[in-house]
Amino acid sequence: MILRRTCKEVAALLVAREDRALPMVERVALRLHLAACQACPNFEHQLSVMRQALRLWREDANENPSPAAKSSTNSPDRR
Amino acid sequence: MNLESQLAQHQAYLLRFARLQLRNDAWAEDAVSETMLAALSKPQSFDSRSQLKTWLVGILKHKVIDILRQRQREVSVDQDEGDGSEELDALMFKADGHFAAQPADWGNPEQELSSRQFFTVLEACAEKLPPAMGRVFLMREWLELPSEDICKELQLTPTNLYVQLHRARLRLRECLELNWFGNRAAT
């Protein structure tokens, strides 16, 4: 099936999505897989925690506490 | 407090970032000294005390980019670098493409993401990336350069850039899992 992806392929797409926009067909395949998979949503969440952590690190929130945790869901295709 | 002693308070912080980005202590010290000199030479261009650090980091980023440019040949990525990334992939996945072990639930680590220890671990993990890969990753995540600029500065093709970033993210994930999120679950 053209939209079927393994966890390995999905993990690669999720990592790639941190740095570039995915083609439409891959975005669809990703959503289909994530809706049916137990493991990959955890991996997706780990990447979003990393994204949030790197943002706070860059902004040095650890030394100016408070802005932490305001928006945990900034867009993956941020640049 | 005069500007000079205020600058001294931020020196260690600036040096940490410069080292992570440049992966060379001598270059990092140059970048920080030049930042200090630039700050002292035009103190009028910064106003309130709360912004001193932000202002210094802004200057430092420019100095660091200058150094990366001057050292272009030395920082270029060896495209055939064997860095063990295939092994990492093989550890993570079974032959049929399933996860070898279900990725852990990292929860909602809002508290932890404002703790100093967490960022110490994060920096240690970034430091453990191979130098060339670490520079690419930091250019993205700390200097926040657009992809095209990173490719230009390091003479990388877009494909190679994405391969480097991909490997760096997987390694960072693995390192955080081992040294922070995994341990946390056990305690």
Interface residues (C-beta under 8 A of the other chain):
Chain A: T6 C7 K8 E9 A11 A12 V15 A16 E18 D19 R20 Q38 A39 C40 N42 F43 H45 Q46 L47 V49 M50 Q52 A53 L54 L56 W57 R58 D60 A61 N62 P65 A68 A69 S72 R79
Chain B: K53 V57 D89 M92 F93 D96 G97 H98 F99 Q102 P103 A104 D105 W106 N108 P109 E110 L113 S114 S115 R116 F118 F119 L122 E123 R140 E141 W142 E144 P146 S147 Y162 L165 H166 R169 L170 L172 R173 L176 E177 F181
